[in-house]
Amino acid sequence: MRVPAFLLALMTATTALAGACAGPPAPVQNAKTAPDETVNLNAAGEFGTDDPGAIAYDRKLAPEGAQASVTIESGGGRTRTSLVVEGLLPERRYGAHLHVKPCGRQPEEAGPHYQHHPGRIDRVSEVWLDFTTDAEGAGRSSARNDWPLERAKLPGSLVIHDQPTVTSGPKVGQAGDRVACLSLN
């Protein structure tokens, strides 16, 4: 069957116009920097001495049976972090922060505090989750930060410290010795 010349010309013109309207392909967004990407991290466990994923460094302040759960949700330009603890000493204040590395057998192996703005030590750049336990040794805390986590630079752990965080002065950001640690995943 022979296609009439005017139909052949019309089909050729339509195909050419469709290709011209399509334009170049859209650039591919880097998933690590996409502003609407959601990142979820969490950890939960009973603090022991054998599992570096949930480890107690100070059995007086994190007694046998002490446990914690942390949830981090980051997306839409914000990061929300929630911490729940049980079985710690009753009616006591503790400091808690996100740290850059996973837990290790030694307290310092979790590295320094996670900072969204490197070198800036405050609750805007870091995630501070200080809490006070109740009469049963349970406590909870949450933090909201106006920045998203980046996949190339995620925190590795949550560390509970023996003192509340110093909020100003030359010791700002310090919270004493490391009591317990949860590795994030």
Secondary structure, DSSP 8 states (H G I E B T S, - for coil): ----HHHHHHHHHHHHHHHHHH-S------TTT-TT--EEEEEEEE-BSS-TTEEES-TTTS-TT-EEEEEEEEETTEEEEEEEEESS-TT-EEEEEEESS---SSGGGG-SB--SSTT--STTTS-B--EE--TTS-EEEEEEESS--BTTB---EEEEESS----SSTTTT---SEEEEEE--
